[in-house]
Amino acid sequence: MIMPGMMGMTLFTVDLTALMSLMGHLIYGVILGLVAVRVLKSQA
């Protein structure tokens, strides 16, 4: 939020681009979490 604010962009806008970005980050986080759990369980 700091970088868009410094660039003069509006904050907390909800449009299609923001929603797609949010979905991409959520999917990435879920996949990363599943991989981390699997790796950590295989090491234990």
Residue pairs with C-beta under 8 A, 6 or more apart in sequence:
1 11
4 10
4 11
5 11
